[in-house]
Amino acid sequence: MGPGKADLLERIADTGSISAAGRAMGMSYKRAWQLVEVMNAIFARPLVTSSRGGAAGGGAVLTDDGQRVLFLYRQLETRVAEAGADELAELTTLLRDMSDGK
């Protein structure tokens, strides 16, 4: 689990669609589905459920576990950012200035 997968889960929750979530992130339909399949495989229960399109339309939703994983991941991000703020600021000062395009 990482920031990209968390963003994908968030967009699936917002759009109700794996393909729309992937498009919003600039990734292919195939890549979005692969990431969902990986997440569903590594957790004890699926994080996303989907239904095929057709006359009634398809869609995707986060399961209760998917919502919980996303919530916990975002909480962890917040804690890490707060705890590591000084180190992140120092690392930033060590980065090369890329504003000149070189």
Jmol script that loads the backbone (N, CA, C; Angstrom):
load data "model"
ATOM      1  N   MET A   1       0.856  -1.177   0.000  1.00  0.00           N
ATOM      2  CA  MET A   1       0.000   0.000   0.000  1.00  0.00           C
ATOM      3  C   MET A   1       0.893   1.228   0.000  1.00  0.00           C
ATOM      4  N   GLY A   2       0.556   2.164  -0.833  1.00  0.00           N
ATOM      5  CA  GLY A   2       1.321   3.395  -0.911  1.00  0.00           C
ATOM      6  C   GLY A   2       0.421   4.529  -1.355  1.00  0.00           C
ATOM      7  N   PRO A   3       1.006   5.704  -1.577  1.00  0.00           N
ATOM      8  CA  PRO A   3       0.186   6.869  -1.902  1.00  0.00           C
ATOM      9  C   PRO A   3      -0.601   6.723  -3.199  1.00  0.00           C
ATOM     10  N   GLY A   4      -0.035   6.083  -4.196  1.00  0.00           N
ATOM     11  CA  GLY A   4      -0.752   5.906  -5.460  1.00  0.00           C
ATOM     12  C   GLY A   4      -1.972   5.024  -5.315  1.00  0.00           C
ATOM     13  N   LYS A   5      -1.826   3.939  -4.592  1.00  0.00           N
ATOM     14  CA  LYS A   5      -2.968   3.040  -4.370  1.00  0.00           C
ATOM     15  C   LYS A   5      -4.023   3.719  -3.507  1.00  0.00           C
ATOM     16  N   ALA A   6      -3.580   4.485  -2.514  1.00  0.00           N
ATOM     17  CA  ALA A   6      -4.542   5.220  -1.681  1.00  0.00           C
ATOM     18  C   ALA A   6      -5.297   6.233  -2.533  1.00  0.00           C
ATOM     19  N   ASP A   7      -4.593   6.937  -3.411  1.00  0.00           N
ATOM     20  CA  ASP A   7      -5.251   7.897  -4.299  1.00  0.00           C
ATOM     21  C   ASP A   7      -6.255   7.195  -5.205  1.00  0.00           C
ATOM     22  N   LEU A   8      -5.894   6.017  -5.701  1.00  0.00           N
ATOM     23  CA  LEU A   8      -6.803   5.259  -6.555  1.00  0.00           C
ATOM     24  C   LEU A   8      -8.057   4.866  -5.784  1.00  0.00           C
ATOM     25  N   LEU A   9      -7.895   4.373  -4.563  1.00  0.00           N
ATOM     26  CA  LEU A   9      -9.057   4.034  -3.743  1.00  0.00           C
ATOM     27  C   LEU A   9      -9.949   5.254  -3.538  1.00  0.00           C
ATOM     28  N   GLU A  10      -9.341   6.383  -3.254  1.00  0.00           N
ATOM     29  CA  GLU A  10     -10.097   7.608  -3.024  1.00  0.00           C
ATOM     30  C   GLU A  10     -10.895   8.000  -4.269  1.00  0.00           C
ATOM     31  N   ARG A  11     -10.271   7.888  -5.416  1.00  0.00           N
ATOM     32  CA  ARG A  11     -10.961   8.256  -6.657  1.00  0.00           C
ATOM     33  C   ARG A  11     -12.043   7.247  -7.020  1.00  0.00           C
ATOM     34  N   ILE A  12     -11.833   5.980  -6.710  1.00  0.00           N
ATOM     35  CA  ILE A  12     -12.893   4.986  -6.928  1.00  0.00           C
ATOM     36  C   ILE A  12     -14.093   5.340  -6.052  1.00  0.00           C
ATOM     37  N   ALA A  13     -13.832   5.698  -4.809  1.00  0.00           N
ATOM     38  CA  ALA A  13     -14.916   6.089  -3.906  1.00  0.00           C
ATOM     39  C   ALA A  13     -15.652   7.313  -4.452  1.00  0.00           C
ATOM     40  N   ASP A  14     -14.914   8.262  -5.018  1.00  0.00           N
ATOM     41  CA  ASP A  14     -15.511   9.499  -5.537  1.00  0.00           C
ATOM     42  C   ASP A  14     -16.301   9.285  -6.826  1.00  0.00           C
ATOM     43  N   THR A  15     -15.768   8.430  -7.718  1.00  0.00           N
ATOM     44  CA  THR A  15     -16.364   8.293  -9.051  1.00  0.00           C
ATOM     45  C   THR A  15     -17.269   7.077  -9.205  1.00  0.00           C
ATOM     46  N   GLY A  16     -17.090   6.075  -8.351  1.00  0.00           N
ATOM     47  CA  GLY A  16     -17.864   4.844  -8.507  1.00  0.00           C
ATOM     48  C   GLY A  16     -17.413   4.011  -9.688  1.00  0.00           C
ATOM     49  N   SER A  17     -16.175   4.249 -10.138  1.00  0.00           N
ATOM     50  CA  SER A  17     -15.686   3.574 -11.337  1.00  0.00           C
ATOM     51  C   SER A  17     -14.175   3.414 -11.283  1.00  0.00           C
ATOM     52  N   ILE A  18     -13.709   2.207 -11.563  1.00  0.00           N
ATOM     53  CA  ILE A  18     -12.263   1.970 -11.614  1.00  0.00           C
ATOM     54  C   ILE A  18     -11.666   2.674 -12.837  1.00  0.00           C
ATOM     55  N   SER A  19     -12.336   2.585 -13.969  1.00  0.00           N
ATOM     56  CA  SER A  19     -11.791   3.214 -15.181  1.00  0.00           C
ATOM     57  C   SER A  19     -11.772   4.735 -15.047  1.00  0.00           C
ATOM     58  N   ALA A  20     -12.821   5.335 -14.488  1.00  0.00           N
ATOM     59  CA  ALA A  20     -12.836   6.797 -14.299  1.00  0.00           C
ATOM     60  C   ALA A  20     -11.778   7.217 -13.294  1.00  0.00           C
ATOM     61  N   ALA A  21     -11.589   6.422 -12.258  1.00  0.00           N
ATOM     62  CA  ALA A  21     -10.551   6.729 -11.265  1.00  0.00           C
ATOM     63  C   ALA A  21      -9.175   6.695 -11.917  1.00  0.00           C
ATOM     64  N   GLY A  22      -8.929   5.681 -12.729  1.00  0.00           N
ATOM     65  CA  GLY A  22      -7.656   5.581 -13.434  1.00  0.00           C
ATOM     66  C   GLY A  22      -7.437   6.751 -14.374  1.00  0.00           C
ATOM     67  N   ARG A  23      -8.467   7.102 -15.146  1.00  0.00           N
ATOM     68  CA  ARG A  23      -8.351   8.244 -16.071  1.00  0.00           C
ATOM     69  C   ARG A  23      -8.018   9.523 -15.315  1.00  0.00           C
ATOM     70  N   ALA A  24      -8.668   9.720 -14.168  1.00  0.00           N
ATOM     71  CA  ALA A  24      -8.419  10.930 -13.371  1.00  0.00           C
ATOM     72  C   ALA A  24      -6.972  11.000 -12.906  1.00  0.00           C
ATOM     73  N   MET A  25      -6.322   9.842 -12.822  1.00  0.00           N
ATOM     74  CA  MET A  25      -4.928   9.791 -12.376  1.00  0.00           C
ATOM     75  C   MET A  25      -3.955   9.672 -13.543  1.00  0.00           C
ATOM     76  N   GLY A  26      -4.486   9.685 -14.768  1.00  0.00           N
ATOM     77  CA  GLY A  26      -3.619   9.582 -15.939  1.00  0.00           C
ATOM     78  C   GLY A  26      -3.066   8.193 -16.169  1.00  0.00           C
ATOM     79  N   MET A  27      -3.793   7.172 -15.729  1.00  0.00           N
ATOM     80  CA  MET A  27      -3.322   5.800 -15.945  1.00  0.00           C
ATOM     81  C   MET A  27      -4.326   5.044 -16.806  1.00  0.00           C
ATOM     82  N   SER A  28      -3.854   4.002 -17.423  1.00  0.00           N
ATOM     83  CA  SER A  28      -4.716   3.205 -18.288  1.00  0.00           C
ATOM     84  C   SER A  28      -5.719   2.414 -17.457  1.00  0.00           C
ATOM     85  N   TYR A  29      -6.787   2.035 -18.122  1.00  0.00           N
ATOM     86  CA  TYR A  29      -7.811   1.172 -17.523  1.00  0.00           C
ATOM     87  C   TYR A  29      -7.165  -0.107 -16.997  1.00  0.00           C
ATOM     88  N   LYS A  30      -6.285  -0.689 -17.815  1.00  0.00           N
ATOM     89  CA  LYS A  30      -5.618  -1.940 -17.439  1.00  0.00           C
ATOM     90  C   LYS A  30      -4.786  -1.764 -16.170  1.00  0.00           C
ATOM     91  N   ARG A  31      -4.033  -0.684 -16.093  1.00  0.00           N
ATOM     92  CA  ARG A  31      -3.179  -0.442 -14.921  1.00  0.00           C
ATOM     93  C   ARG A  31      -4.027  -0.238 -13.669  1.00  0.00           C
ATOM     94  N   ALA A  32      -5.112   0.510 -13.785  1.00  0.00           N
ATOM     95  CA  ALA A  32      -5.996   0.728 -12.635  1.00  0.00           C
ATOM     96  C   ALA A  32      -6.556  -0.608 -12.141  1.00  0.00           C
ATOM     97  N   TRP A  33      -7.004  -1.446 -13.075  1.00  0.00           N
ATOM     98  CA  TRP A  33      -7.526  -2.757 -12.689  1.00  0.00           C
ATOM     99  C   TRP A  33      -6.438  -3.623 -12.045  1.00  0.00           C
ATOM    100  N   GLN A  34      -5.231  -3.577 -12.576  1.00  0.00           N
ATOM    101  CA  GLN A  34      -4.137  -4.358 -11.992  1.00  0.00           C
ATOM    102  C   GLN A  34      -3.887  -3.951 -10.546  1.00  0.00           C
ATOM    103  N   LEU A  35      -3.885  -2.649 -10.283  1.00  0.00           N
ATOM    104  CA  LEU A  35      -3.659  -2.175  -8.920  1.00  0.00           C
ATOM    105  C   LEU A  35      -4.774  -2.615  -7.984  1.00  0.00           C
ATOM    106  N   VAL A  36      -6.004  -2.562  -8.462  1.00  0.00           N
ATOM    107  CA  VAL A  36      -7.134  -3.027  -7.642  1.00  0.00           C
ATOM    108  C   VAL A  36      -6.993  -4.522  -7.361  1.00  0.00           C
ATOM    109  N   GLU A  37      -6.626  -5.286  -8.371  1.00  0.00           N
ATOM    110  CA  GLU A  37      -6.452  -6.729  -8.184  1.00  0.00           C
ATOM    111  C   GLU A  37      -5.362  -7.025  -7.160  1.00  0.00           C
ATOM    112  N   VAL A  38      -4.266  -6.277  -7.208  1.00  0.00           N
ATOM    113  CA  VAL A  38      -3.180  -6.460  -6.243  1.00  0.00           C
ATOM    114  C   VAL A  38      -3.682  -6.154  -4.831  1.00  0.00           C
ATOM    115  N   MET A  39      -4.360  -5.018  -4.667  1.00  0.00           N
ATOM    116  CA  MET A  39      -4.866  -4.665  -3.333  1.00  0.00           C
ATOM    117  C   MET A  39      -5.856  -5.704  -2.826  1.00  0.00           C
ATOM    118  N   ASN A  40      -6.748  -6.149  -3.691  1.00  0.00           N
ATOM    119  CA  ASN A  40      -7.721  -7.157  -3.278  1.00  0.00           C
ATOM    120  C   ASN A  40      -7.044  -8.471  -2.895  1.00  0.00           C
ATOM    121  N   ALA A  41      -5.911  -8.763  -3.517  1.00  0.00           N
ATOM    122  CA  ALA A  41      -5.196 -10.011  -3.236  1.00  0.00           C
ATOM    123  C   ALA A  41      -4.368  -9.943  -1.954  1.00  0.00           C
ATOM    124  N   ILE A  42      -3.813  -8.785  -1.624  1.00  0.00           N
ATOM    125  CA  ILE A  42      -2.908  -8.728  -0.481  1.00  0.00           C
ATOM    126  C   ILE A  42      -3.616  -8.521   0.852  1.00  0.00           C
ATOM    127  N   PHE A  43      -4.855  -8.044   0.810  1.00  0.00           N
ATOM    128  CA  PHE A  43      -5.609  -7.898   2.055  1.00  0.00           C
ATOM    129  C   PHE A  43      -6.488  -9.127   2.267  1.00  0.00           C
ATOM    130  N   ALA A  44      -6.842  -9.376   3.512  1.00  0.00           N
ATOM    131  CA  ALA A  44      -7.612 -10.565   3.864  1.00  0.00           C
ATOM    132  C   ALA A  44      -8.960 -10.600   3.141  1.00  0.00           C
ATOM    133  N   ARG A  45      -9.566  -9.442   2.952  1.00  0.00           N
ATOM    134  CA  ARG A  45     -10.835  -9.335   2.233  1.00  0.00           C
ATOM    135  C   ARG A  45     -10.699  -8.235   1.188  1.00  0.00           C
ATOM    136  N   PRO A  46     -11.475  -8.305   0.115  1.00  0.00           N
ATOM    137  CA  PRO A  46     -11.355  -7.300  -0.955  1.00  0.00           C
ATOM    138  C   PRO A  46     -11.594  -5.883  -0.450  1.00  0.00           C
ATOM    139  N   LEU A  47     -10.875  -4.944  -1.066  1.00  0.00           N
ATOM    140  CA  LEU A  47     -11.054  -3.528  -0.758  1.00  0.00           C
ATOM    141  C   LEU A  47     -12.024  -2.867  -1.720  1.00  0.00           C
ATOM    142  N   VAL A  48     -12.151  -3.442  -2.915  1.00  0.00           N
ATOM    143  CA  VAL A  48     -13.026  -2.890  -3.963  1.00  0.00           C
ATOM    144  C   VAL A  48     -13.867  -4.029  -4.524  1.00  0.00           C
ATOM    145  N   THR A  49     -15.152  -3.747  -4.709  1.00  0.00           N
ATOM    146  CA  THR A  49     -16.007  -4.678  -5.443  1.00  0.00           C
ATOM    147  C   THR A  49     -16.507  -3.958  -6.678  1.00  0.00           C
ATOM    148  N   SER A  50     -16.724  -4.723  -7.746  1.00  0.00           N
ATOM    149  CA  SER A  50     -17.163  -4.117  -8.993  1.00  0.00           C
ATOM    150  C   SER A  50     -18.242  -4.966  -9.633  1.00  0.00           C
ATOM    151  N   SER A  51     -19.019  -4.312 -10.483  1.00  0.00           N
ATOM    152  CA  SER A  51     -20.020  -5.017 -11.276  1.00  0.00           C
ATOM    153  C   SER A  51     -19.827  -4.614 -12.729  1.00  0.00           C
ATOM    154  N   ARG A  52     -20.092  -5.537 -13.610  1.00  0.00           N
ATOM    155  CA  ARG A  52     -19.913  -5.288 -15.042  1.00  0.00           C
ATOM    156  C   ARG A  52     -20.945  -4.290 -15.539  1.00  0.00           C
ATOM    157  N   GLY A  53     -20.598  -3.656 -16.659  1.00  0.00           N
ATOM    158  CA  GLY A  53     -21.508  -2.715 -17.304  1.00  0.00           C
ATOM    159  C   GLY A  53     -22.685  -3.443 -17.922  1.00  0.00           C
ATOM    160  N   GLY A  54     -23.392  -2.770 -18.760  1.00  0.00           N
ATOM    161  CA  GLY A  54     -24.565  -3.338 -19.403  1.00  0.00           C
ATOM    162  C   GLY A  54     -25.688  -2.337 -19.325  1.00  0.00           C
ATOM    163  N   ALA A  55     -26.901  -2.821 -19.457  1.00  0.00           N
ATOM    164  CA  ALA A  55     -28.062  -1.928 -19.465  1.00  0.00           C
ATOM    165  C   ALA A  55     -28.161  -1.118 -18.177  1.00  0.00           C
ATOM    166  N   ALA A  56     -27.858  -1.762 -17.057  1.00  0.00           N
ATOM    167  CA  ALA A  56     -27.941  -1.079 -15.763  1.00  0.00           C
ATOM    168  C   ALA A  56     -26.665  -0.316 -15.441  1.00  0.00           C
ATOM    169  N   GLY A  57     -25.636  -0.475 -16.252  1.00  0.00           N
ATOM    170  CA  GLY A  57     -24.355   0.180 -15.983  1.00  0.00           C
ATOM    171  C   GLY A  57     -23.563  -0.594 -14.954  1.00  0.00           C
ATOM    172  N   GLY A  58     -22.294  -0.435 -14.992  1.00  0.00           N
ATOM    173  CA  GLY A  58     -21.422  -1.103 -14.034  1.00  0.00           C
ATOM    174  C   GLY A  58     -20.976  -0.120 -12.986  1.00  0.00           C
ATOM    175  N   GLY A  59     -20.000  -0.519 -12.222  1.00  0.00           N
ATOM    176  CA  GLY A  59     -19.478   0.395 -11.231  1.00  0.00           C
ATOM    177  C   GLY A  59     -18.572  -0.310 -10.257  1.00  0.00           C
ATOM    178  N   ALA A  60     -18.039   0.458  -9.356  1.00  0.00           N
ATOM    179  CA  ALA A  60     -17.138  -0.072  -8.339  1.00  0.00           C
ATOM    180  C   ALA A  60     -17.341   0.720  -7.057  1.00  0.00           C
ATOM    181  N   VAL A  61     -17.207   0.027  -5.956  1.00  0.00           N
ATOM    182  CA  VAL A  61     -17.331   0.671  -4.648  1.00  0.00           C
ATOM    183  C   VAL A  61     -16.262   0.120  -3.717  1.00  0.00           C
ATOM    184  N   LEU A  62     -15.889   0.939  -2.744  1.00  0.00           N
ATOM    185  CA  LEU A  62     -15.010   0.444  -1.695  1.00  0.00           C
ATOM    186  C   LEU A  62     -15.845  -0.365  -0.724  1.00  0.00           C
ATOM    187  N   THR A  63     -15.293  -1.485  -0.318  1.00  0.00           N
ATOM    188  CA  THR A  63     -15.936  -2.273   0.727  1.00  0.00           C
ATOM    189  C   THR A  63     -15.699  -1.574   2.062  1.00  0.00           C
ATOM    190  N   ASP A  64     -16.305  -2.094   3.115  1.00  0.00           N
ATOM    191  CA  ASP A  64     -16.031  -1.541   4.448  1.00  0.00           C
ATOM    192  C   ASP A  64     -14.543  -1.615   4.749  1.00  0.00           C
ATOM    193  N   ASP A  65     -13.909  -2.737   4.384  1.00  0.00           N
ATOM    194  CA  ASP A  65     -12.462  -2.869   4.597  1.00  0.00           C
ATOM    195  C   ASP A  65     -11.701  -1.855   3.751  1.00  0.00           C
ATOM    196  N   GLY A  66     -12.143  -1.611   2.527  1.00  0.00           N
ATOM    197  CA  GLY A  66     -11.502  -0.626   1.669  1.00  0.00           C
ATOM    198  C   GLY A  66     -11.575   0.767   2.260  1.00  0.00           C
ATOM    199  N   GLN A  67     -12.729   1.114   2.799  1.00  0.00           N
ATOM    200  CA  GLN A  67     -12.875   2.420   3.447  1.00  0.00           C
ATOM    201  C   GLN A  67     -11.973   2.516   4.671  1.00  0.00           C
ATOM    202  N   ARG A  68     -11.895   1.433   5.432  1.00  0.00           N
ATOM    203  CA  ARG A  68     -11.064   1.426   6.645  1.00  0.00           C
ATOM    204  C   ARG A  68      -9.586   1.533   6.296  1.00  0.00           C
ATOM    205  N   VAL A  69      -9.140   0.779   5.296  1.00  0.00           N
ATOM    206  CA  VAL A  69      -7.740   0.830   4.870  1.00  0.00           C
ATOM    207  C   VAL A  69      -7.391   2.242   4.400  1.00  0.00           C
ATOM    208  N   LEU A  70      -8.263   2.855   3.614  1.00  0.00           N
ATOM    209  CA  LEU A  70      -7.998   4.212   3.138  1.00  0.00           C
ATOM    210  C   LEU A  70      -7.924   5.185   4.308  1.00  0.00           C
ATOM    211  N   PHE A  71      -8.844   5.084   5.243  1.00  0.00           N
ATOM    212  CA  PHE A  71      -8.829   5.958   6.415  1.00  0.00           C
ATOM    213  C   PHE A  71      -7.541   5.785   7.217  1.00  0.00           C
ATOM    214  N   LEU A  72      -7.168   4.538   7.495  1.00  0.00           N
ATOM    215  CA  LEU A  72      -5.957   4.281   8.277  1.00  0.00           C
ATOM    216  C   LEU A  72      -4.707   4.771   7.557  1.00  0.00           C
ATOM    217  N   TYR A  73      -4.661   4.578   6.237  1.00  0.00           N
ATOM    218  CA  TYR A  73      -3.497   5.023   5.473  1.00  0.00           C
ATOM    219  C   TYR A  73      -3.373   6.545   5.532  1.00  0.00           C
ATOM    220  N   ARG A  74      -4.485   7.252   5.367  1.00  0.00           N
ATOM    221  CA  ARG A  74      -4.449   8.721   5.430  1.00  0.00           C
ATOM    222  C   ARG A  74      -4.054   9.196   6.827  1.00  0.00           C
ATOM    223  N   GLN A  75      -4.500   8.508   7.868  1.00  0.00           N
ATOM    224  CA  GLN A  75      -4.095   8.845   9.230  1.00  0.00           C
ATOM    225  C   GLN A  75      -2.588   8.653   9.399  1.00  0.00           C
ATOM    226  N   LEU A  76      -2.082   7.553   8.863  1.00  0.00           N
ATOM    227  CA  LEU A  76      -0.647   7.272   8.927  1.00  0.00           C
ATOM    228  C   LEU A  76       0.144   8.346   8.189  1.00  0.00           C
ATOM    229  N   GLU A  77      -0.308   8.753   7.015  1.00  0.00           N
ATOM    230  CA  GLU A  77       0.367   9.825   6.274  1.00  0.00           C
ATOM    231  C   GLU A  77       0.467  11.103   7.109  1.00  0.00           C
ATOM    232  N   THR A  78      -0.620  11.444   7.771  1.00  0.00           N
ATOM    233  CA  THR A  78      -0.641  12.655   8.597  1.00  0.00           C
ATOM    234  C   THR A  78       0.358  12.554   9.736  1.00  0.00           C
ATOM    235  N   ARG A  79       0.375  11.418  10.411  1.00  0.00           N
ATOM    236  CA  ARG A  79       1.313  11.236  11.524  1.00  0.00           C
ATOM    237  C   ARG A  79       2.765  11.278  11.073  1.00  0.00           C
ATOM    238  N   VAL A  80       3.052  10.629   9.966  1.00  0.00           N
ATOM    239  CA  VAL A  80       4.420  10.614   9.447  1.00  0.00           C
ATOM    240  C   VAL A  80       4.848  12.021   9.055  1.00  0.00           C
ATOM    241  N   ALA A  81       3.963  12.761   8.395  1.00  0.00           N
ATOM    242  CA  ALA A  81       4.294  14.130   7.984  1.00  0.00           C
ATOM    243  C   ALA A  81       4.574  15.004   9.200  1.00  0.00           C
ATOM    244  N   GLU A  82       3.773  14.858  10.239  1.00  0.00           N
ATOM    245  CA  GLU A  82       3.979  15.650  11.447  1.00  0.00           C
ATOM    246  C   GLU A  82       5.272  15.263  12.151  1.00  0.00           C
ATOM    247  N   ALA A  83       5.499  13.966  12.293  1.00  0.00           N
ATOM    248  CA  ALA A  83       6.682  13.488  13.011  1.00  0.00           C
ATOM    249  C   ALA A  83       7.973  13.769  12.249  1.00  0.00           C
ATOM    250  N   GLY A  84       7.893  13.767  10.924  1.00  0.00           N
ATOM    251  CA  GLY A  84       9.103  13.941  10.124  1.00  0.00           C
ATOM    252  C   GLY A  84       9.253  15.310   9.494  1.00  0.00           C
ATOM    253  N   ALA A  85       8.506  16.281   9.976  1.00  0.00           N
ATOM    254  CA  ALA A  85       8.528  17.615   9.361  1.00  0.00           C
ATOM    255  C   ALA A  85       9.925  18.231   9.338  1.00  0.00           C
ATOM    256  N   ASP A  86      10.663  18.110  10.427  1.00  0.00           N
ATOM    257  CA  ASP A  86      12.006  18.702  10.483  1.00  0.00           C
ATOM    258  C   ASP A  86      12.944  18.027   9.483  1.00  0.00           C
ATOM    259  N   GLU A  87      12.893  16.708   9.435  1.00  0.00           N
ATOM    260  CA  GLU A  87      13.755  15.971   8.517  1.00  0.00           C
ATOM    261  C   GLU A  87      13.381  16.258   7.063  1.00  0.00           C
ATOM    262  N   LEU A  88      12.091  16.329   6.780  1.00  0.00           N
ATOM    263  CA  LEU A  88      11.649  16.635   5.428  1.00  0.00           C
ATOM    264  C   LEU A  88      12.112  18.029   5.010  1.00  0.00           C
ATOM    265  N   ALA A  89      12.028  18.988   5.907  1.00  0.00           N
ATOM    266  CA  ALA A  89      12.488  20.342   5.608  1.00  0.00           C
ATOM    267  C   ALA A  89      13.986  20.341   5.310  1.00  0.00           C
ATOM    268  N   GLU A  90      14.758  19.596   6.093  1.00  0.00           N
ATOM    269  CA  GLU A  90      16.200  19.538   5.850  1.00  0.00           C
ATOM    270  C   GLU A  90      16.506  18.834   4.535  1.00  0.00           C
ATOM    271  N   LEU A  91      15.826  17.735   4.256  1.00  0.00           N
ATOM    272  CA  LEU A  91      16.034  17.048   2.976  1.00  0.00           C
ATOM    273  C   LEU A  91      15.717  17.968   1.807  1.00  0.00           C
ATOM    274  N   THR A  92      14.683  18.757   1.936  1.00  0.00           N
ATOM    275  CA  THR A  92      14.302  19.681   0.876  1.00  0.00           C
ATOM    276  C   THR A  92      15.412  20.685   0.595  1.00  0.00           C
ATOM    277  N   THR A  93      16.110  21.131   1.634  1.00  0.00           N
ATOM    278  CA  THR A  93      17.200  22.090   1.421  1.00  0.00           C
ATOM    279  C   THR A  93      18.360  21.452   0.664  1.00  0.00           C
ATOM    280  N   LEU A  94      18.460  20.138   0.673  1.00  0.00           N
ATOM    281  CA  LEU A  94      19.551  19.437   0.001  1.00  0.00           C
ATOM    282  C   LEU A  94      19.252  19.099  -1.455  1.00  0.00           C
ATOM    283  N   LEU A  95      18.014  19.336  -1.887  1.00  0.00           N
ATOM    284  CA  LEU A  95      17.644  19.038  -3.268  1.00  0.00           C
ATOM    285  C   LEU A  95      18.283  20.033  -4.234  1.00  0.00           C
ATOM    286  N   ARG A  96      18.539  19.572  -5.418  1.00  0.00           N
ATOM    287  CA  ARG A  96      19.072  20.418  -6.477  1.00  0.00           C
ATOM    288  C   ARG A  96      17.982  21.369  -6.942  1.00  0.00           C
ATOM    289  N   ASP A  97      18.354  22.593  -7.263  1.00  0.00           N
ATOM    290  CA  ASP A  97      17.406  23.573  -7.801  1.00  0.00           C
ATOM    291  C   ASP A  97      17.136  23.204  -9.261  1.00  0.00           C
ATOM    292  N   MET A  98      15.924  22.776  -9.545  1.00  0.00           N
ATOM    293  CA  MET A  98      15.557  22.347 -10.894  1.00  0.00           C
ATOM    294  C   MET A  98      14.775  23.421 -11.633  1.00  0.00           C
ATOM    295  N   SER A  99      14.701  24.619 -11.094  1.00  0.00           N
ATOM    296  CA  SER A  99      13.898  25.684 -11.714  1.00  0.00           C
ATOM    297  C   SER A  99      14.466  26.178 -13.028  1.00  0.00           C
ATOM    298  N   ASP A 100      15.750  25.922 -13.271  1.00  0.00           N
ATOM    299  CA  ASP A 100      16.347  26.373 -14.535  1.00  0.00           C
ATOM    300  C   ASP A 100      16.190  25.327 -15.645  1.00  0.00           C
ATOM    301  N   GLY A 101      15.516  24.197 -15.338  1.00  0.00           N
ATOM    302  CA  GLY A 101      15.254  23.184 -16.336  1.00  0.00           C
ATOM    303  C   GLY A 101      16.409  22.248 -16.636  1.00  0.00           C
ATOM    304  N   LYS A 102      17.483  22.342 -15.861  1.00  0.00           N
ATOM    305  CA  LYS A 102      18.663  21.476 -16.093  1.00  0.00           C
ATOM    306  C   LYS A 102      18.688  20.344 -15.117  1.00  0.00           C
TER     307      LYS A 102
END
end "model"
wireframe off; spacefill off
backbone 0.3
color backbone group
